[in-house]
Amino acid sequence: MTDVIILHGAWHQPAHYDDLVGLLRSRNLGVEVPDLHELSLADGTAVVEEIVTASERPPLVLGHSFGGVTAGTIRGAAGLIFLAGWLLDVGESPAQLLEEVARETGAPAEGLLATLDDDGRLRLDPADARKNLYGDVDEPAVTRAIELLRPEPPSIFAATPSHVSRHDTPSIYVAGRQDRAIAAPLVRRFAARCSLSETWETSHSPHLSRPADVADLIHRQLRNTSR
């Protein structure tokens, strides 16, 4: 049975969440981390909803970073956790929101340094990723995390949901006070869209810097949704 589905962020892969998955499984929870790399939003949603449908009872869905885009579209989940995640509304895209922040502030939105490789995919700069994704993560976890990063198609910034599930699914947003990957105005907007929100003293990757706390949060949300 699947109790928790973890959706990885852009440039990431399921192996980035091994520590958290290990903790959850040690607590006798069933965990799935589907690989959504290079899938469209519609295809990624379909993959996750198949797991939801196959579970004996509705699982909790956690979306980290860009994984939040898919998490926000999942129907049938017991609850949603946005872990420093993107939370779009119908008709919005990441590119659109970044443009809005730039207009409002008069400066480009905070984000990650990515360059096109020879295959036309966006590849993160390792030093920038170290600073802006993993600022509070210990070595050698940072080194491993950077080695696991993979390039993404630029189309990820055009993902636009045709429906969202947050209006009828309990949700919580976890913001990192040291997050340098998502612009602060967007974090405030995303957090306001959830039923609850918390701010932690973390960077963009609390699943690596504070996996036990993330596991405790998941346990707490599972208890709340089973009442």
Secondary structure, DSSP 8 states (H G I E B T S, - for coil): --SEEEE--TT--GGGGHHHHHHHHHTT--EE----TT--HHHHHHHHHHHHHHSSS--EEEEETTHHHHHTT-SS-SEEEEES-----TT--HHHHHHHHHHHHSS------EEE-TTS-EEE-HHHHHHHT-TT--TTHHHHHHHH---B-GGGGG---S---GGGS-EEEEEETT--SS-HHHHHHHHHTSSEEEEES--S-HHHH-HHHHHHHHHHHHHHHT-
